[in-house]
Amino acid sequence: MSVAPRLPRVRASELLGRGWLNTGGRMITLAELRGKVLLLDFWTLPAV
């Protein structure tokens, strides 16, 4: 039985900007979100 190679760990980049929903306009950092459940919903409207 072969063991799968370990991939290098990659750090997520910081969330930049103040336009995040329900933050009251304050900056948030990934450190503040550590250990919490976070739902990221990526969506777009296609060009018509």
N, CA, C and O atoms as a GROMACS GRO file, in nm:
protein
  192
    1MET      N    1   0.085  -0.117   0.000
    1MET     CA    2   0.000   0.000   0.000
    1MET      C    3   0.090   0.124   0.000
    1MET      O    4   0.178   0.137   0.085
    2SER      N    5   0.068   0.213  -0.095
    2SER     CA    6   0.150   0.333  -0.102
    2SER      C    7   0.083   0.448  -0.027
    2SER      O    8  -0.040   0.454  -0.019
    3VAL      N    9   0.163   0.536   0.026
    3VAL     CA   10   0.114   0.653   0.100
    3VAL      C   11   0.120   0.774   0.008
    3VAL      O   12   0.221   0.797  -0.059
    4ALA      N   13   0.012   0.850   0.006
    4ALA     CA   14   0.007   0.969  -0.079
    4ALA      C   15   0.107   1.074  -0.027
    4ALA      O   16   0.120   1.091   0.094
    5PRO      N   17   0.176   1.143  -0.117
    5PRO     CA   18   0.271   1.245  -0.073
    5PRO      C   19   0.199   1.360  -0.004
    5PRO      O   20   0.088   1.398  -0.042
    6ARG      N   21   0.264   1.417   0.098
    6ARG     CA   22   0.206   1.532   0.169
    6ARG      C   23   0.227   1.658   0.087
    6ARG      O   24   0.338   1.685   0.039
    7LEU      N   25   0.122   1.734   0.072
    7LEU     CA   26   0.130   1.861   0.001
    7LEU      C   27   0.174   1.970   0.098
    7LEU      O   28   0.143   1.962   0.217
    8PRO      N   29   0.246   2.070   0.049
    8PRO     CA   30   0.287   2.179   0.138
    8PRO      C   31   0.165   2.259   0.185
    8PRO      O   32   0.068   2.276   0.110
    9ARG      N   33   0.171   2.308   0.309
    9ARG     CA   34   0.062   2.390   0.361
    9ARG      C   35   0.074   2.530   0.304
    9ARG      O   36   0.183   2.586   0.294
   10VAL      N   37  -0.040   2.586   0.265
   10VAL     CA   38  -0.042   2.720   0.206
   10VAL      C   39  -0.132   2.807   0.293
   10VAL      O   40  -0.244   2.769   0.325
   11ARG      N   41  -0.081   2.924   0.331
   11ARG     CA   42  -0.161   3.018   0.411
   11ARG      C   43  -0.256   3.096   0.320
   11ARG      O   44  -0.221   3.133   0.209
   12ALA      N   45  -0.375   3.118   0.370
   12ALA     CA   46  -0.472   3.199   0.296
   12ALA      C   47  -0.432   3.345   0.304
   12ALA      O   48  -0.378   3.390   0.405
   13SER      N   49  -0.458   3.420   0.198
   13SER     CA   50  -0.429   3.562   0.200
   13SER      C   51  -0.534   3.634   0.284
   13SER      O   52  -0.645   3.584   0.302
   14GLU      N   53  -0.499   3.752   0.335
   14GLU     CA   54  -0.590   3.829   0.418
   14GLU      C   55  -0.711   3.876   0.336
   14GLU      O   56  -0.702   3.895   0.215
   15LEU      N   57  -0.822   3.896   0.404
   15LEU     CA   58  -0.942   3.950   0.342
   15LEU      C   59  -0.929   4.101   0.345
   15LEU      O   60  -0.933   4.162   0.452
   16LEU      N   61  -0.915   4.162   0.229
   16LEU     CA   62  -0.894   4.307   0.222
   16LEU      C   63  -1.023   4.377   0.185
   16LEU      O   64  -1.103   4.325   0.108
   17GLY      N   65  -1.044   4.495   0.240
   17GLY     CA   66  -1.160   4.575   0.206
   17GLY      C   67  -1.256   4.586   0.323
   17GLY      O   68  -1.247   4.513   0.421
   18ARG      N   69  -1.349   4.680   0.310
   18ARG     CA   70  -1.447   4.704   0.416
   18ARG      C   71  -1.588   4.668   0.372
   18ARG      O   72  -1.684   4.692   0.446
   19GLY      N   73  -1.605   4.611   0.256
   19GLY     CA   74  -1.738   4.584   0.204
   19GLY      C   75  -1.795   4.450   0.245
   19GLY      O   76  -1.880   4.394   0.175
   20TRP      N   77  -1.751   4.396   0.357
   20TRP     CA   78  -1.802   4.266   0.400
   20TRP      C   79  -1.934   4.284   0.471
   20TRP      O   80  -1.950   4.375   0.552
   21LEU      N   81  -2.028   4.198   0.442
   21LEU     CA   82  -2.162   4.203   0.498
   21LEU      C   83  -2.160   4.185   0.650
   21LEU      O   84  -2.086   4.101   0.701
   22ASN      N   85  -2.237   4.263   0.720
   22ASN     CA   86  -2.256   4.253   0.865
   22ASN      C   87  -2.130   4.280   0.946
   22ASN      O   88  -2.114   4.224   1.055
   23THR      N   89  -2.039   4.362   0.895
   23THR     CA   90  -1.920   4.398   0.972
   23THR      C   91  -1.929   4.541   1.024
   23THR      O   92  -1.841   4.584   1.098
   24GLY      N   93  -2.031   4.614   0.986
   24GLY     CA   94  -2.046   4.752   1.030
   24GLY      C   95  -1.938   4.844   0.975
   24GLY      O   96  -1.913   4.950   1.032
   25GLY      N   97  -1.876   4.805   0.865
   25GLY     CA   98  -1.773   4.888   0.803
   25GLY      C   99  -1.635   4.872   0.864
   25GLY      O  100  -1.541   4.937   0.819
   26ARG      N  101  -1.620   4.786   0.966
   26ARG     CA  102  -1.489   4.770   1.027
   26ARG      C  103  -1.410   4.662   0.954
   26ARG      O  104  -1.467   4.574   0.891
   27MET      N  105  -1.279   4.671   0.965
   27MET     CA  106  -1.191   4.573   0.902
   27MET      C  107  -1.196   4.443   0.982
   27MET      O  108  -1.206   4.445   1.104
   28ILE      N  109  -1.188   4.331   0.914
   28ILE     CA  110  -1.179   4.202   0.981
   28ILE      C  111  -1.052   4.132   0.935
   28ILE      O  112  -1.003   4.156   0.824
   29THR      N  113  -0.999   4.046   1.019
   29THR     CA  114  -0.879   3.971   0.984
   29THR      C  115  -0.907   3.822   0.996
   29THR      O  116  -1.002   3.780   1.063
   30LEU      N  117  -0.824   3.743   0.931
   30LEU     CA  118  -0.840   3.599   0.942
   30LEU      C  119  -0.815   3.551   1.085
   30LEU      O  120  -0.875   3.452   1.128
   31ALA      N  121  -0.729   3.620   1.158
   31ALA     CA  122  -0.702   3.584   1.297
   31ALA      C  123  -0.829   3.594   1.381
   31ALA      O  124  -0.850   3.513   1.472
   32GLU      N  125  -0.914   3.692   1.352
   32GLU     CA  126  -1.041   3.706   1.426
   32GLU      C  127  -1.137   3.591   1.395
   32GLU      O  128  -1.222   3.557   1.477
   33LEU      N  129  -1.123   3.532   1.278
   33LEU     CA  130  -1.215   3.427   1.235
   33LEU      C  131  -1.166   3.287   1.269
   33LEU      O  132  -1.239   3.190   1.252
   34ARG      N  133  -1.043   3.276   1.316
   34ARG     CA  134  -0.986   3.144   1.346
   34ARG      C  135  -1.071   3.070   1.448
   34ARG      O  136  -1.107   3.126   1.552
   35GLY      N  137  -1.104   2.944   1.418
   35GLY     CA  138  -1.184   2.861   1.507
   35GLY      C  139  -1.333   2.880   1.492
   35GLY      O  140  -1.410   2.814   1.561
   36LYS      N  141  -1.376   2.970   1.403
   36LYS     CA  142  -1.518   2.994   1.381
   36LYS      C  143  -1.560   2.935   1.248
   36LYS      O  144  -1.478   2.917   1.159
   37VAL      N  145  -1.688   2.906   1.236
   37VAL     CA  146  -1.743   2.858   1.110
   37VAL      C  147  -1.761   2.978   1.018
   37VAL      O  148  -1.820   3.078   1.058
   38LEU      N  149  -1.712   2.968   0.897
   38LEU     CA  150  -1.718   3.078   0.802
   38LEU      C  151  -1.775   3.026   0.671
   38LEU      O  152  -1.724   2.929   0.615
   39LEU      N  153  -1.878   3.089   0.622
   39LEU     CA  154  -1.938   3.051   0.494
   39LEU      C  155  -1.902   3.156   0.391
   39LEU      O  156  -1.938   3.273   0.405
   40LEU      N  157  -1.830   3.115   0.289
   40LEU     CA  158  -1.796   3.203   0.178
   40LEU      C  159  -1.884   3.165   0.060
   40LEU      O  160  -1.883   3.050   0.016
   41ASP      N  161  -1.957   3.259   0.010
   41ASP     CA  162  -2.048   3.234  -0.102
   41ASP      C  163  -2.000   3.317  -0.220
   41ASP      O  164  -2.016   3.439  -0.222
   42PHE      N  165  -1.942   3.251  -0.319
   42PHE     CA  166  -1.892   3.318  -0.438
   42PHE      C  167  -1.998   3.309  -0.547
   42PHE      O  168  -2.043   3.200  -0.581
   43TRP      N  169  -2.038   3.422  -0.600
   43TRP     CA  170  -2.136   3.422  -0.707
   43TRP      C  171  -2.109   3.538  -0.801
   43TRP      O  172  -2.038   3.632  -0.767
   44THR      N  173  -2.165   3.530  -0.917
   44THR     CA  174  -2.150   3.635  -1.016
   44THR      C  175  -2.272   3.634  -1.108
   44THR      O  176  -2.342   3.534  -1.121
   45LEU      N  177  -2.297   3.745  -1.170
   45LEU     CA  178  -2.402   3.753  -1.270
   45LEU      C  179  -2.335   3.751  -1.406
   45LEU      O  180  -2.254   3.839  -1.437
   46PRO      N  181  -2.367   3.654  -1.488
   46PRO     CA  182  -2.302   3.649  -1.620
   46PRO      C  183  -2.347   3.768  -1.706
   46PRO      O  184  -2.459   3.817  -1.694
   47ALA      N  185  -2.257   3.811  -1.791
   47ALA     CA  186  -2.289   3.919  -1.884
   47ALA      C  187  -2.399   3.874  -1.978
   47ALA      O  188  -2.393   3.765  -2.034
   48VAL      N  189  -2.496   3.956  -1.996
   48VAL     CA  190  -2.610   3.919  -2.081
   48VAL      C  191  -2.595   3.985  -2.216
   48VAL      O  192  -2.681   3.967  -2.303
   0.00000   0.00000   0.00000
